[in-house]
Amino acid sequence: MPLEPGVGIIHDLKTGKTITVPNNLTIPNDTLMQDQGGGYSGADGGGGIENLLTSFGTMIRIESVEDFPWRMNVKLVMRFGSDWYVCSGTMRDAKVILTAGHCVYDYDGEGWADEIYVYPAYDGDTFPIGAYGYGYASRLGSWTGWTEHGDLNYDIGVIEIQRAVGMLTGWFGWTYGGSCDWHLSTYYYNASYPRECCNPPSCTLHNGKDMYFWSGYWYSCPTWNRLRLDTTPGCFTAAWGGMSGSGAYYIDNGNRYVHAVASTSDRAYWAEYTRQWEDWVNWCNNTFIPDARGSAFDLQALDVNAQPESIEQGGSTTLLNHLATNPTNGSKSGTWYFNVYLSTNDNISTSDTLLSTQYYSWNFGAMNSVRVNMVPVTIPYNTPPGDYWIGVIYDAATDGNYDNNDTDGWDAVPIHVTAETTPPNPDPMTWATEPYTTGTSSISMVATAASDPTPPIEYYFDFYGSPTSGSGGNDSGWQSSTSYTDSGLDTNHQYTYRVRARDGNDNRTSYSTLSSAYTLANTPGTPTVDNPTYYTLDVTINPNGNPDYTECAIWCGAGYYLNASGGSNGTTPFWQSISDWGTVTATGLTPDTEYCFWVRAKNGDGVLTSWSNPGCGKTLIMPDPCEGNFDNDGDVDGSDLAVFAADFGRTDCDTGPACEGDFDHDGDVD
């Protein structure tokens, strides 16, 4: 029998004060009527089962600690003075954990723990802060039979945390009483976090990262409030440090009830667990847990979920929700407002990027939760790629405790923002103004102004080539302007371009269609006019730097354009290349007359130059004729006198046969 019934004792970690809270005392007795109750399967309703083949002879590692019911088991990390230790425990309520007394109070030295971190469903590799985050202890509880006397029959404790993680994980029910025979015939389950070297010198086990599980039947009841396992030496066949405080429970009608917590072992042949008893359970249910819950309504925001996990700039969530929970004995109905934020860390605050303001209506009863399906949010386009967190903060008027109205730490959901991959619009790029000549050595062009939510937008004008083999031609490089002028080009040569755009993430459009333009032709130089005859002049075009294929037209001051053969083309210009013109002979001219010629050119796109300066020349003077050269042999001699003599005396030269001797053309030869 115990030294004395004892009373519950509470230590406040914030204030450092310790108080004892008496209960209606009942002398512990293993023949008392058994009772059980409580328990909650979690926000998702639970549904898992311990479908594992094992026994108290061998522990196995749990792979899916985040699943029900494993998630209701916790790892504890405690600081006593400057030293840190590890224990295990089970969720007892939304903010209460059941564990061993020596995990919260060191009877042999340090007294109450200075700090305790609680990690539900801990897995050091997959969930380094627990599959459901962690809680930080604010109050500790135990029994004076342990804290004042070190009696292992009372080696039991509870922990209050501020974060109501139990509303996510669920918690075990409680039970007490029952005879030793009943316990020895009831199948029990136990999951824990061993953290003690069991295979020296390598000490690869145990590391406290893994949850292990065994189950089976007790071997004996060494005292009125202790249950014993007989074990064998080995890493998986004996009880080790770190397992202390883990809950041994049985299943009744689908419900799980913790009856005892791991207390001590010799690391080889035995392990003993301390049972819960009626006064302890009543004290927890009537004092410690109601105080932890509180009577004032206090809404907590937990467990934000978002999909997809990777979102492009400007992209939106396809799934977004959080758990709004009231882990108190109070209640309240209303419309609840909250803001959604994007943060560079998991400490959500009002200084983060506001994504949305939302609200819903709900009647929160005591210990009530609702999964809030939220309106999708959009990641701003100007968000740099990287890792972020989405969280919510409830309006300050929600309740009287604003400290827990935000989703910090694990409750904020991590996302990865990637650079948006959509090129600017339009894609392919288009021309606002296709390339056009701006001089004899330059071409300008204008791209369509693109739109894109990720600045800056830049344009790249690509010189594609010169079909006429002109020299020069340059790319613009990336530039912010939609306009570009390419200079240093050859006269009257064709140059081809295309353009594309990109945004601030280097998303590039396809190139526009190819477009070409000619530079202007030079105004031809003064044409050369030479080689006069009585009726012709030679005209030679002065290219003035224009390529030979440049087309030109020649205007004669007599009032007409020359054609290819040098005759008149009337008032219609006749165009042909400089090389085809060569030197053209203007024909049909009048002797002893000055003629001036002007030349103009046009480029490959038909743009005309101005007229050249005139080039002028004069046809030859016609000499006086030899009227005595009757036989037209180029001289006047005796043969011409014979012709004159033959016709002498004729007066019918105008009506009769030709009179070769009529050199004065008066109709007779006299």
Secondary structure, 3 states (H helix, E strand, C coil): CCCCCCCEEEEECCCCCEEEECCCCCCCCCCCCCEEEEEECCCCCCCCCCCCCCECCECEECCCCCCCCHHHEEEEEEEECCEEEEEEEEEEECCEEEECHHHHEECCCCEECCEEEEEECCECCCECCCCCCCEEEEEEEEEHHHHCCCCHHHCCEEEEECCCCHHHHCEEEEEECCCHHHHHCCCEEEEECCCCCCCCCCCCCCCCCCCEEEEECCCEEEECCEEEEECCCCCCCCCCCCCCCCEEEEEECCEEEEEEEEEEECCCCEEEEEECCHHHHHHHHHHHHHHHHCCCCCCEEEEEEEECCEEECCCECCEEEEEEEECCCCCEEEEEEEEEEEECCCCCCCCCEEEEEEEEEEEECCCEEEEEECCCCECCCCCCCEEEEEEEEECCCCCCCHHHCECCHHHCEEEEEECCCCCCECCCCCEEEEEEECCCCEEEEEECCCECCCCCCEEEEEEEECCCCCCCCCCCCCECCCEEEEECCCCCCEEEEEEEEECCCCCECCCCCCEEEECCCCCCEEEEEECCCCCCEEEEEECCCCCCCCEEEEEECCCEEECCCCCECCCCCCCEEHHHHCEEEECCCCCCCEEEEEEEEECCCCCECCCCCCEEEECCCCCCCCCCCCCCCCCCCHHHHHHHHHHCCCCCCCCCCCCCCCCCCCCCCC
